[in-house]
Amino acid sequence: PEASPKKITVLESKKPLLFRQVSASSDYSLACTEEGSVYSWGSGLNGTLGLGLFWRTAPTTVSTEHKYDVPRPLHVRSERLVKVLFTFVQATPVNSFMISSEKKTYGCGLHINSQGTVYEPIPVV
């Protein structure tokens, strides 16, 4: 069957989201909104979703239940990201990278800053 665009419903958002950019790896995706927020969905193996645990499920917020699938985009957020606005995202097989409006790079996944698995985005040094 031929692939075609599909409308994605983000249940935790009360208003329509406009994505400025989307990046996909083999089993997960990242998207950056016009307002500078990042959303992720798919498999969270190795912390690539930046949601804190391996996998999350919508429509809950990222701090509650977890299952093996994220069928809908969830807002990537943590206390360290409260005032950070993002302009670009990049999904790779084992890492996620986000660039802020201040040109700082954040990452999550395997071996960020020589650490083990990083489950929430941290500044990359």
C-alpha positions as CSV (number, residue, x, y, z in Angstrom):
1,P,0.0,0.0,0.0
2,E,1.1,3.5,-0.8
3,A,2.1,5.8,2.2
4,S,0.1,9.0,2.6
5,P,0.1,11.8,5.2
6,K,-1.9,11.2,8.3
7,K,-3.3,13.8,10.7
8,I,-1.9,13.2,14.2
9,T,-4.0,14.2,17.2
10,V,-2.1,15.5,20.2
11,L,-4.5,14.9,23.1
12,E,-2.7,16.9,25.7
13,S,-2.9,20.1,23.6
14,K,-6.1,22.1,23.6
15,K,-5.1,24.1,20.4
16,P,-3.8,23.0,17.1
17,L,0.0,22.7,16.9
18,L,2.0,23.9,13.9
19,F,5.2,21.9,13.5
20,R,8.1,23.9,12.0
21,Q,10.3,20.8,11.6
22,V,10.1,17.0,12.0
23,S,12.9,14.4,12.2
24,A,12.4,10.7,12.2
25,S,14.7,7.7,12.9
26,S,13.8,4.1,12.2
27,D,11.5,3.7,15.3
28,Y,10.7,7.2,16.7
29,S,10.1,10.8,15.6
30,L,10.7,14.3,17.0
31,A,8.9,17.5,16.0
32,C,9.6,21.1,16.8
33,T,6.6,23.5,17.0
34,E,6.5,27.1,15.8
35,E,6.4,28.2,19.5
36,G,9.6,26.3,20.3
37,S,8.3,23.2,22.0
38,V,9.5,19.7,21.2
39,Y,7.2,16.6,20.9
40,S,8.3,13.0,20.5
41,W,6.6,9.7,19.8
42,G,7.5,6.1,18.9
43,S,9.9,3.8,20.7
44,G,11.7,5.3,23.6
45,L,14.5,2.7,23.8
46,N,17.8,4.2,25.0
47,G,16.0,7.4,26.2
48,T,15.6,8.9,22.7
49,L,12.2,10.3,23.4
50,G,13.5,12.5,26.2
51,L,10.4,11.7,28.3
52,G,12.2,10.3,31.3
53,L,11.4,6.5,30.9
54,F,11.8,4.0,28.1
55,W,8.3,4.4,26.6
56,R,5.3,6.6,27.4
57,T,1.7,6.5,26.4
58,A,-0.7,9.4,25.5
59,P,-2.8,11.1,26.6
60,T,-1.2,11.2,30.1
61,T,1.5,13.7,31.0
62,V,5.0,12.4,30.8
63,S,5.3,11.9,34.6
64,T,2.7,9.1,35.0
65,E,2.0,5.8,33.4
66,H,4.3,4.0,31.0
67,K,3.8,1.3,28.3
68,Y,5.7,0.1,25.3
69,D,4.3,2.5,22.7
70,V,3.8,6.2,22.2
71,P,1.3,6.4,19.3
72,R,0.8,10.2,19.7
73,P,3.3,13.0,20.2
74,L,4.0,14.0,23.8
75,H,5.5,17.3,24.9
76,V,9.2,16.8,25.9
77,R,9.6,18.9,29.1
78,S,11.5,19.0,32.3
79,E,12.5,21.6,34.9
80,R,15.7,22.3,33.1
81,L,13.8,23.1,29.9
82,V,11.1,25.4,31.3
83,K,12.4,28.6,29.5
84,V,14.2,26.9,26.6
85,L,12.8,27.5,23.1
86,F,13.9,25.1,20.4
87,T,14.3,25.7,16.6
88,F,15.6,22.4,15.4
89,V,15.5,18.7,16.2
90,Q,17.4,15.7,14.9
91,A,16.5,12.0,15.5
92,T,19.3,9.4,15.1
93,P,19.1,5.7,15.8
94,V,20.5,6.1,19.4
95,N,20.3,9.8,20.2
96,S,18.1,12.9,20.0
97,F,19.4,16.4,19.6
98,M,17.7,19.7,20.0
99,I,19.0,23.2,19.2
100,S,17.7,26.1,21.2
101,S,17.0,29.6,19.9
102,E,20.1,30.6,21.8
103,K,22.1,28.1,19.7
104,K,22.7,25.7,22.6
105,T,22.6,21.9,21.8
106,Y,20.7,19.5,24.1
107,G,20.7,15.8,23.8
108,C,19.3,12.5,25.2
109,G,19.9,8.9,24.5
110,L,23.1,6.9,24.6
111,H,26.4,8.3,25.8
112,I,25.5,12.0,25.9
113,N,28.5,13.8,27.6
114,S,30.2,10.4,28.1
115,Q,27.3,9.3,30.4
116,G,25.3,6.1,30.1
117,T,21.7,6.4,29.0
118,V,20.3,10.0,29.4
119,Y,16.4,9.9,29.6
120,E,15.8,13.7,29.6
121,P,17.5,16.3,27.4
122,I,20.6,17.8,28.9
123,P,23.0,20.4,27.5
124,V,25.7,18.8,25.3
125,V,29.2,19.9,26.2
